[in-house]
Amino acid sequence: MPSFNSKWRYLFMLLGVQLIVMALLSREAYQKRVSYFFKIFRKLDVLSGAAGSGAGHGSNHTGVDVYANLSQLVLLPKKEDMHYCPKRSPLLSGPIHVSFPSGLTLAQVERKNPLVVRGGRYRPPDCEARHRTAVIIPHRNREQHLKYLLYYLHPFLQRQQLSYGIYVIHQAGNYTFNRAKLMNVGFREAMREEDWDCLFFHDVDLIPEDDRNTYTCDRNPKHAAIAMDKFGYKLPYKAYFGGVSALSPLHYLKMNGFPNNYWGWGGEDDDIGIRVSLAGMSISRPSLRVGRYKMIKHKLDEGNEVNPKRFSLLAKTQQTWKLDGMNSVVYELLSREYLPLYTNITVNVGTLDGLRPPTSKPQPKDSAENRPGH
């Protein structure tokens, strides 16, 4: 039987061992672990407040703030011997935090993008861009969606060190919406202004969620929006070519652009996918992990009801694609406005029965002093 004194001796020894262990844990390794966890909590706190506190509906709590690291960009005097930007931008970070804060204004978006000049143009301030991309956005009655898209798209493209311009092609009047024809208009009007390498045809309600999804063209036409949250971040079917797609001018002319005869919702994306194949090209896509997009929830707009003729039109694509497209597009240019965040091109595309201009025709706003960059 151990004596009373020996019990105290064992107790003191046990306390001593505990004190030694605590002292060791309090040293550098332990401090590093503590600081590591504090950094995680700080990062989460920053993300929760990104893009407006509260975030509103449909928020995505993964990824970084799309404006992170852009504060280091400063407008510099242009040098004749400026080097090319790296093939892979050092500003890329991968997944982006996406939320839709209430009360967002275009003035706020403009303040957050000080290097964007009139017409929605941007060039990297510290290097010569390797790619020149025009973003074409067909639009009507989606002003709130446009604010969200511009809020994310400008820094998204700046992170990729692109030289870019954003064109919003606005359909005038209350006639049935014709998305594909507006994209034909966008192609023609954008190429009149600059020799773009690549054109991205972009729905106004889709927000990219990964900046590694580069807005540059591939050897073949590219379908960028392959993993939308609407479809569970999966490609709905193999031939799908909707949402966001990219074509070089050569691709676009080779397939005769997009069809002009799809009035209302549905069918034109599949027609475009068929045209790619008929022109002897294939579709390239990013990975499902990179080509992710969040859709802003909405109902079908008035004047954009489901097209009842879409299936019969699709059945005739093989016979019509060389006759109906870029070589036959007819429209009336009503105005061209070089706004701080984008170039707004308003057009009358008519109806199924022909070109019918609106009763009140605004004067084109295309003065020399209103050109991009002035």
Salt bridges, closest charged atoms under 4 A:
GLU28 OE2 - LYS32 NZ 3.49
GLU143 OE2 - HIS139 NE2 3.91
GLU189 OE2 - ARG192 NH1 2.92
GLU189 OE1 - ARG336 NH2 2.42
GLU193 OE1 - ARG121 NH2 2.86
GLU193 OE2 - ARG336 NH1 3.28
GLU194 OE1 - ARG121 NH1 2.92
GLU194 OE2 - ARG123 NH2 3.89
ASP197 OD1 - ARG132 NH2 3.05
ASP203 OD1 - ARG179 NE 2.79
ASP205 OD2 - ARG142 NH1 3.82
ASP205 OD2 - HIS298 NE2 2.56
ASP210 OD2 - ARG212 NH2 2.64
ASP211 OD2 - ARG159 NE 2.84
ASP218 OD1 - LYS222 NZ 3.94
ASP229 OD2 - LYS294 NZ 3.69
GLU268 OE2 - ARG179 NH1 2.82
ASP269 OD1 - ARG179 NH1 2.83
ASP271 OD1 - ARG275 NE 2.69
ASP301 OD2 - ARG142 NE 2.82
ASP324 OD2 - ARG275 NH2 4.00
GLU332 OE2 - LYS361 NZ 3.31
GLU337 OE1 - LYS365 NZ 3.54
ASP353 OD2 - ARG356 NH2 3.94
ASP366 OD2 - ARG336 NE 3.63
ASP366 OD1 - ARG371 NH1 3.66
